[in-house]
Amino acid sequence: MENRAAAYSKEIASHYKAYRPELHSVLIKKCLQVDSFQRGLDVGCGVGHSSVALTSYCKKVIGLEPSTFMLQQAHQHPQVCYESVYTKVSKPYDLLCFFGVLFYLTDEEVNQYLNGLTASGSLLVADFKIDYDLATKRMQLKPKALNYEHIPAQNLLTQQARLLKSEVFSSSFECTARELLHLMMTEPHIESALIQRFKTSNFAVLHKEISNFFTEDVVRLQAELNYSLYKKN
């Protein structure tokens, strides 16, 4: 996961900590039963939004994150412990989760995590994509097209696990202008467009600028969510 660690600066980690919509909880509620697992491994957990969301389903959650900056900002929870190196992770675990992280993993790493899963353990592969069109069009931003998809390594996964269910669905959420800015600053292509449009990277100045475009109390955005739930063979 070295590429993932390199992708996140201290500043980006602070934006992740400041605000993320509750979409992890929406995803998990769709496919898991409450209090179903003893120990879950959340690979590439970031600042822990997904790990904390998993605590209603696991007695213990291990958040694995290689980025030092992300771990420094991680949300603390009595049921969650964070590790930066897989060798320190307690094994086995009966739930393995990849939230928007397979893009960064090698086949060797995926196999390593699967090998630590219990014989009848569950595997959750999930992701979401926020639609920023409403915001970018209102601010007359022109972000570069993003050629980026988290495509699960289906062949590799199906060799060791069987698919139980899979779904793609839409959801909406509301956020303030400040929260919207935190979100957009985690998207490099939108961040670049913001800086180009307003000639600054200062958060306070950017917030003042975008508040002129969003005078309502909250902004409603759409997101596309997807998950695939597997059972280890």
CORBEL-V616459 format. One record per residue. N is the residue number from 1. SS is DSSP state (H for helix, E for strand, - for the rest). PSI is psi in whole degrees, 0 to 359 (* if undefined). NEAR is the number of other ideal C-beta (glycine too) atoms within 10 Angstrom. Layout:
{{N;SS;PSI;NEAR} {N;SS;PSI;NEAR}}
This chain:
{{1;-;22;19} {2;H;322;11} {3;H;324;11} {4;H;314;18} {5;H;320;17} {6;H;340;11} {7;H;347;12} {8;-;117;21} {9;-;173;11} {10;H;321;12} {11;H;315;13} {12;H;320;20} {13;H;322;22} {14;H;326;17} {15;H;321;22} {16;H;319;23} {17;H;321;19} {18;H;319;17} {19;-;130;17} {20;-;139;22} {21;-;158;19} {22;-;45;11} {23;H;334;21} {24;H;317;22} {25;H;321;15} {26;H;315;17} {27;H;310;24} {28;H;320;20} {29;H;332;13} {30;H;331;15} {31;H;349;17} {32;-;156;21} {33;-;141;9} {34;-;140;9} {35;-;42;10} {36;-;341;14} {37;E;150;19} {38;E;309;14} {39;E;128;18} {40;E;142;28} {41;E;121;29} {42;E;100;30} {43;E;129;26} {44;-;52;23} {45;-;351;28} {46;-;230;27} {47;-;9;26} {48;-;11;25} {49;H;314;23} {50;H;322;28} {51;H;315;29} {52;H;321;21} {53;H;332;22} {54;H;348;30} {55;H;341;15} {56;H;350;15} {57;-;343;21} {58;E;141;25} {59;E;327;12} {60;E;138;17} {61;E;132;27} {62;E;117;23} {63;E;116;30} {64;E;120;22} {65;-;119;26} {66;-;343;20} {67;-;119;26} {68;H;320;13} {69;H;319;18} {70;H;315;25} {71;H;327;20} {72;H;333;12} {73;-;2;20} {74;-;139;22} {75;-;128;17} {76;-;141;9} {77;-;140;16} {78;-;338;7} {79;-;359;14} {80;E;133;21} {81;E;146;15} {82;E;141;20} {83;E;149;17} {84;-;344;15} {85;-;132;8} {86;H;328;17} {87;H;341;7} {88;H;355;10} {89;-;133;18} {90;-;130;12} {91;-;154;14} {92;-;171;15} {93;E;150;24} {94;E;1;18} {95;E;128;22} {96;E;127;24} {97;E;134;32} {98;E;102;26} {99;E;101;26} {100;-;36;17} {101;-;347;23} {102;H;332;19} {103;H;328;16} {104;H;351;19} {105;-;145;20} {106;-;163;12} {107;H;323;10} {108;H;318;7} {109;H;317;16} {110;H;316;20} {111;H;321;15} {112;H;314;14} {113;H;322;20} {114;H;324;18} {115;H;334;11} {116;-;355;16} {117;E;141;22} {118;E;163;16} {119;E;323;8} {120;E;27;9} {121;E;165;22} {122;E;148;23} {123;E;125;24} {124;E;121;23} {125;E;119;24} {126;E;160;24} {127;E;164;22} {128;E;154;20} {129;E;118;16} {130;E;136;22} {131;E;109;13} {132;-;8;22} {133;H;317;10} {134;H;315;14} {135;H;313;22} {136;H;323;18} {137;H;320;10} {138;H;325;12} {139;-;3;20} {140;-;41;9} {141;-;151;20} {142;-;71;10} {143;-;150;18} {144;-;150;10} {145;-;139;6} {146;-;110;12} {147;-;80;6} {148;-;122;10} {149;-;141;8} {150;-;93;17} {151;-;114;9} {152;-;143;20} {153;-;77;17} {154;H;316;11} {155;H;318;8} {156;H;317;15} {157;H;317;20} {158;H;347;13} {159;H;329;11} {160;H;354;15} {161;E;156;21} {162;E;141;11} {163;E;126;14} {164;E;313;13} {165;E;156;10} {166;E;144;13} {167;E;145;13} {168;E;128;10} {169;E;168;13} {170;E;152;10} {171;E;159;16} {172;E;159;10} {173;E;160;17} {174;E;144;13} {175;E;161;20} {176;-;171;16} {177;H;322;20} {178;H;315;16} {179;H;321;18} {180;H;318;24} {181;H;318;23} {182;H;317;19} {183;H;311;22} {184;H;331;23} {185;-;350;22} {186;-;356;20} {187;-;103;17} {188;H;321;14} {189;H;328;16} {190;H;322;21} {191;H;315;19} {192;H;319;14} {193;H;322;20} {194;H;313;22} {195;H;319;14} {196;H;321;11} {197;H;318;17} {198;H;1;16} {199;-;35;9} {200;-;155;13} {201;-;3;13} {202;-;124;11} {203;H;316;16} {204;H;319;8} {205;H;317;12} {206;H;320;20} {207;H;318;15} {208;H;320;13} {209;H;312;18} {210;H;338;22} {211;H;337;14} {212;-;337;9} {213;-;341;14} {214;-;82;19} {215;-;344;7} {216;-;161;9} {217;-;320;8} {218;-;155;13} {219;E;133;19} {220;E;124;10} {221;E;155;20} {222;E;153;14} {223;E;147;17} {224;E;126;13} {225;E;148;19} {226;E;150;17} {227;E;156;22} {228;E;127;21} {229;E;127;18} {230;E;159;23} {231;E;130;13} {232;E;137;18} {233;-;*;10}}
